[in-house]
Amino acid sequence: MKAVLCTHAGAPDDLVAADVPDPAPGPGQAVVDVAAAGLNFFDLLIVAGKYQFKPAFPFSPAAEFAGTVSAVGAGVTGLAAGDRVMGYCGWGAARERIAADAGTLVKLPAGLDFDRASGLSVTYGTSYYALKDRAGLKPGETLVVLGASGGVGLAAVELGKLIGARVIACASSDDKLDFARRHGADETVNYAREDLREALKRLGGERGIDVVYDPVGGPYAEAALRSLGWLGRFLVVGFAAGDIPKLPLNLVLLKSCDVLGVFWGAWIKREPDAHRANAADLVRWCADGKLSAHVHATYPLADAARALKDIADRKVLGKAVLRP
């Protein structure tokens, strides 16, 4: 079968296409014919050897996928050949077939296509876990989303609105903010043109912001933290800007606010039942049209490097999807 392989730490152009053996399901596993594989910003970091997970070479990028079960291993119940599923694997989905732990797979309703399903696990899973399980976002609260047009940012905008929050989308261009508005944002801030601290102070009013969702980091984190009101919550999701910010803890004290880490990949291993319950909500809402799971573009497997470079260049609004 065909696969895209990372043979050493490097850039997207260092990836190679190769023929590799077909997988066989081990005990507790299912083999899935991959119809679509979702790419994320952290795939760039894994390929560069700069992520917290460092798989042995060679490996395939792409942490999430959707497709059809073609075989199951010993001990697998509740899944059979022909079932349509989505799954999360950490890395390894940029290939035609993958063997995955059956417990990590989620069946898809008939109304949900593979392209959109392939982008649900990580981005919407992370955002739902962050907003629901970490921040406890409530209807009527104000949510600020940094990097609002990217994969996790768009998911946070849509889920925030679904929960009933007032959503302020922040991004680096008017086109990205228009995109966020089309997906439910109530207010927008262009932090390339406007001072983020002043804008959020104005939009937060006397009460301040209730929840900040930050997958960007860098220079925007402290400004967003300063916007929080009493008992606000700051969600640390990632560092797409490259720099890991150092937050002044006196602000945390004075606001009695919480700084909450969001490590979705570890949480799903520690609390698999809670993860499956969240995933069931997401696939149902997406099939019902309540979540867009917007696909920016699809790419053939051979164009994986181009897809990753589009993500690196901030061209992707929503998800980039490979089609093996």
C-alpha positions as CSV (number, residue, x, y, z in Angstrom):
1,M,0.0,0.0,0.0
2,K,1.0,3.6,-0.4
3,A,2.2,5.8,2.5
4,V,3.8,9.1,3.2
5,L,6.8,8.7,5.4
6,C,9.0,10.9,7.6
7,T,12.4,9.3,7.6
8,H,14.2,12.0,9.6
9,A,13.5,15.2,11.4
10,G,13.0,17.9,8.8
11,A,10.6,20.0,6.7
12,P,7.5,18.9,4.8
13,D,9.5,18.7,1.6
14,D,11.6,16.0,3.2
15,L,8.6,13.6,3.3
16,V,8.7,10.7,0.9
17,A,6.1,8.5,-0.7
18,A,6.7,4.7,-0.4
19,D,5.2,1.3,-0.7
20,V,4.8,-0.4,2.7
21,P,3.3,-3.7,3.8
22,D,-0.4,-3.9,4.4
23,P,-1.3,-4.0,8.1
24,A,-2.9,-7.0,9.8
25,P,-5.1,-6.5,12.9
26,G,-3.6,-7.6,16.2
27,P,-5.7,-8.5,19.2
28,G,-8.1,-5.7,20.0
29,Q,-7.4,-3.9,16.7
30,A,-9.2,-3.1,13.5
31,V,-7.8,-2.3,10.1
32,V,-9.4,0.7,8.5
33,D,-9.2,1.6,4.8
34,V,-8.4,5.3,5.1
35,A,-10.7,7.5,3.0
36,A,-9.6,10.8,4.5
37,A,-6.8,11.8,7.0
38,G,-6.9,15.2,8.8
39,L,-3.8,17.3,9.1
40,N,-3.1,19.6,12.0
41,F,-0.5,22.3,12.9
42,F,1.3,19.9,15.3
43,D,2.0,17.5,12.3
44,L,4.6,20.1,11.3
45,L,6.2,19.9,14.8
46,I,6.2,16.1,14.8
47,V,7.9,16.0,11.3
48,A,10.5,18.6,12.6
49,G,11.1,16.6,15.7
50,K,9.9,19.4,17.9
51,Y,6.8,17.9,19.4
52,Q,6.3,16.3,22.8
53,F,5.7,13.0,21.0
54,K,8.7,11.7,19.0
55,P,7.8,8.6,17.1
56,A,10.5,6.3,15.8
57,F,11.5,6.8,12.1
58,P,10.1,6.1,9.6
59,F,6.6,7.1,10.5
60,S,3.6,8.7,8.7
61,P,2.2,12.0,9.8
62,A,-1.6,12.7,10.3
63,A,-3.1,12.0,13.7
64,E,-6.8,11.5,12.7
65,F,-8.7,9.7,10.0
66,A,-12.0,8.3,8.7
67,G,-12.7,5.3,6.6
68,T,-14.2,1.8,6.5
69,V,-13.3,-1.1,8.7
70,S,-11.9,-3.9,6.5
71,A,-10.8,-6.5,9.2
72,V,-10.9,-6.9,13.0
73,G,-8.6,-8.8,15.3
74,A,-9.3,-11.2,18.1
75,G,-11.4,-9.9,21.0
76,V,-13.0,-7.0,19.1
77,T,-16.7,-6.6,19.7
78,G,-19.1,-3.9,18.4
79,L,-17.2,-3.4,15.1
80,A,-17.3,-5.4,11.9
81,A,-16.0,-5.1,8.3
82,G,-17.9,-2.5,6.5
83,D,-18.5,-0.2,9.5
84,R,-17.8,3.5,8.8
85,V,-15.6,5.0,11.5
86,M,-13.3,7.9,12.6
87,G,-10.3,7.6,14.8
88,Y,-7.3,9.2,16.4
89,C,-3.9,7.6,16.3
90,G,-1.3,10.3,17.3
91,W,0.5,9.9,14.0
92,G,0.5,7.3,11.2
93,A,-2.7,8.0,9.2
94,A,-1.1,9.4,6.0
95,R,-1.4,6.0,4.3
96,E,-4.0,3.8,2.5
97,R,-4.7,1.5,5.5
98,I,-4.1,1.6,9.2
99,A,-4.4,-0.8,12.1
100,A,-5.9,1.0,15.1
101,D,-7.0,0.1,18.6
102,A,-10.7,-0.7,18.2
103,G,-11.6,1.2,21.4
104,T,-10.4,4.4,19.8
105,L,-12.7,4.2,16.8
106,V,-16.1,5.9,16.7
107,K,-18.9,4.8,14.4
108,L,-20.2,7.4,12.0
109,P,-23.9,8.2,11.3
110,A,-25.0,7.9,7.7
111,G,-25.2,11.7,7.2
112,L,-21.6,12.4,8.0
113,D,-19.1,12.2,5.1
114,F,-15.5,11.0,5.5
115,D,-13.8,14.3,4.7
116,R,-15.5,16.2,7.6
117,A,-15.3,13.2,10.0
118,S,-11.6,13.0,9.5
119,G,-11.2,16.5,11.0
120,L,-13.5,16.0,14.0
121,S,-11.3,13.9,16.4
122,V,-8.5,16.3,17.2
123,T,-9.8,19.9,16.6
124,Y,-13.4,19.5,17.8
125,G,-12.4,16.9,20.4
126,T,-9.8,19.3,21.9
127,S,-12.1,22.3,21.8
128,Y,-15.0,20.4,23.3
129,Y,-12.8,19.0,26.1
130,A,-11.4,22.4,26.7
131,L,-14.6,24.3,26.9
132,K,-16.8,21.7,28.5
133,D,-14.6,19.7,30.8
134,R,-11.8,22.1,31.6
135,A,-13.4,25.6,31.6
136,G,-17.0,24.6,32.3
137,L,-18.2,27.3,29.8
138,K,-21.8,28.3,30.5
139,P,-24.5,29.9,28.4
140,G,-24.3,33.7,28.5
141,E,-20.6,33.8,29.3
142,T,-18.1,35.6,27.0
143,L,-15.5,33.4,25.2
144,V,-12.5,34.8,23.5
145,V,-10.9,32.6,20.8
146,L,-7.4,33.4,19.5
147,G,-6.4,32.0,16.1
148,A,-10.1,31.7,15.4
149,S,-9.9,30.7,11.8
150,G,-7.6,27.7,12.2
151,G,-8.7,24.1,13.0
152,V,-9.0,24.2,16.8
153,G,-10.0,27.9,16.7
154,L,-12.9,27.4,14.3
155,A,-14.0,24.4,16.4
156,A,-13.9,26.6,19.6
157,V,-16.0,29.3,17.9
158,E,-18.7,26.9,16.7
159,L,-18.8,24.9,20.0
160,G,-18.9,28.1,22.0
161,K,-21.9,29.3,20.1
162,L,-23.5,25.8,20.5
163,I,-23.1,26.0,24.2
164,G,-24.7,29.5,24.2
165,A,-21.7,31.8,24.8
166,R,-21.0,35.2,23.3
167,V,-18.0,34.5,21.1
168,I,-15.2,37.1,20.3
169,A,-13.0,35.8,17.5
170,C,-9.5,37.1,17.2
171,A,-7.2,36.5,14.2
172,S,-4.6,38.3,12.0
173,S,-6.6,39.3,9.0
174,D,-10.1,40.6,8.1
175,D,-10.6,37.6,5.7
176,K,-10.1,35.2,8.6
177,L,-12.4,37.2,10.8
178,D,-15.1,37.3,8.2
179,F,-14.7,33.5,8.0
180,A,-15.1,33.3,11.8
181,R,-18.2,35.5,11.7
182,R,-19.8,33.2,9.1
183,H,-19.3,30.3,11.6
184,G,-20.9,32.1,14.5
185,A,-18.6,34.7,16.0
186,D,-20.5,37.6,17.5
187,E,-17.5,40.1,17.7
188,T,-14.1,40.1,16.1
189,V,-10.6,41.6,16.7
190,N,-7.9,41.9,14.1
191,Y,-4.8,41.7,16.4
192,A,-2.5,42.5,13.5
193,R,-4.1,45.9,13.3
194,E,-5.6,46.6,16.7
195,D,-4.1,46.4,20.2
196,L,-5.5,43.1,21.6
197,R,-5.5,44.2,25.2
198,E,-7.4,47.4,24.5
199,A,-9.9,45.7,22.2
200,L,-10.7,43.0,24.7
201,K,-11.0,45.6,27.5
202,R,-13.6,47.4,25.4
203,L,-15.5,44.3,24.4
204,G,-15.3,42.7,27.9
205,G,-16.8,45.8,29.6
206,E,-16.9,46.0,33.4
207,R,-17.4,42.3,33.8
208,G,-14.4,41.3,31.7
209,I,-13.9,38.1,29.7
210,D,-15.0,34.8,31.2
211,V,-13.0,32.3,29.2
212,V,-9.9,32.7,26.8
213,Y,-9.1,29.9,24.4
214,D,-5.5,30.2,23.4
215,P,-3.9,27.9,20.8
216,V,-1.5,30.7,19.7
217,G,0.6,31.8,22.6
218,G,3.4,34.2,21.8
219,P,2.8,37.9,22.4
220,Y,-1.0,37.5,22.6
221,A,-1.3,35.4,25.7
222,E,-0.6,38.0,28.3
223,A,-2.9,40.6,26.7
224,A,-5.7,38.0,26.6
225,L,-5.0,37.0,30.2
226,R,-5.3,40.6,31.3
227,S,-8.8,40.8,29.8
228,L,-10.2,38.1,32.1
229,G,-12.7,39.1,34.7
230,W,-13.1,37.8,38.3
231,L,-12.9,33.9,38.3
232,G,-12.1,33.9,34.6
233,R,-10.5,30.9,32.9
234,F,-7.5,30.9,30.6
235,L,-7.1,27.7,28.4
236,V,-3.6,26.9,27.3
237,V,-4.1,24.9,24.1
238,G,-0.9,25.4,22.1
239,F,1.8,27.7,20.8
240,A,1.2,28.2,17.1
241,A,3.1,31.5,17.3
242,G,6.2,29.6,18.2
243,D,7.1,31.2,21.5
244,I,5.9,29.8,24.9
245,P,4.7,32.8,26.9
246,K,5.6,33.5,30.5
247,L,2.5,34.6,32.3
248,P,2.7,37.1,35.2
249,L,1.2,35.1,38.2
250,N,0.3,38.3,40.0
251,L,-2.6,38.7,37.5
252,V,-3.8,35.2,38.3
253,L,-3.8,36.1,42.0
254,L,-5.5,39.5,41.6
255,K,-8.3,38.1,39.3
256,S,-8.7,34.8,41.2
257,C,-8.6,33.3,37.7
258,D,-7.6,29.9,36.6
259,V,-4.9,28.9,34.0
260,L,-5.9,25.5,32.7
261,G,-3.8,23.2,30.6
262,V,-5.6,21.4,27.7
263,F,-3.8,18.1,26.9
264,W,-6.5,16.3,25.0
265,G,-4.2,13.5,23.8
266,A,-3.3,12.4,27.3
267,W,-6.9,12.9,28.6
268,I,-8.4,10.5,26.1
269,K,-6.1,7.7,27.4
270,R,-6.8,8.5,31.0
271,E,-10.6,8.9,30.6
272,P,-11.6,6.9,27.5
273,D,-15.2,6.6,28.4
274,A,-15.6,10.4,28.8
275,H,-13.8,10.8,25.4
276,R,-16.2,8.4,23.7
277,A,-19.2,10.3,25.2
278,N,-17.8,13.6,23.9
279,A,-17.1,12.0,20.4
280,A,-20.6,10.8,20.3
281,D,-21.9,14.3,20.8
282,L,-19.6,15.7,18.1
283,V,-20.5,13.2,15.4
284,R,-24.2,13.7,16.1
285,W,-24.0,17.5,16.0
286,C,-21.9,17.4,12.8
287,A,-24.3,15.0,11.1
288,D,-27.2,17.3,12.1
289,G,-25.5,20.4,10.7
290,K,-24.9,22.0,14.0
291,L,-21.1,21.9,13.5
292,S,-19.5,22.5,10.1
293,A,-16.2,20.6,10.4
294,H,-15.2,22.9,7.5
295,V,-12.7,21.4,5.1
296,H,-10.5,24.1,3.5
297,A,-9.2,21.8,0.8
298,T,-8.5,18.1,0.1
299,Y,-5.2,16.9,-1.2
300,P,-4.1,13.6,-2.7
301,L,-1.7,11.6,-0.6
302,A,1.2,12.6,-2.9
303,D,0.6,16.3,-2.0
304,A,1.0,15.9,1.7
305,A,4.0,18.2,1.8
306,R,2.0,21.0,0.0
307,A,-0.9,20.5,2.5
308,L,1.5,20.9,5.4
309,K,3.1,24.0,3.9
310,D,-0.3,25.5,3.4
311,I,-0.9,25.0,7.1
312,A,2.5,26.5,8.0
313,D,1.8,29.5,5.8
314,R,-1.5,30.1,7.6
315,K,-3.5,29.6,4.4
316,V,-5.8,27.0,5.8
317,L,-9.2,28.0,7.1
318,G,-10.6,25.0,9.0
319,K,-9.0,21.7,8.0
320,A,-6.6,20.4,5.4
321,V,-7.5,16.8,4.5
322,L,-5.5,14.1,2.7
323,R,-7.4,11.6,0.5
324,P,-5.4,8.3,0.2
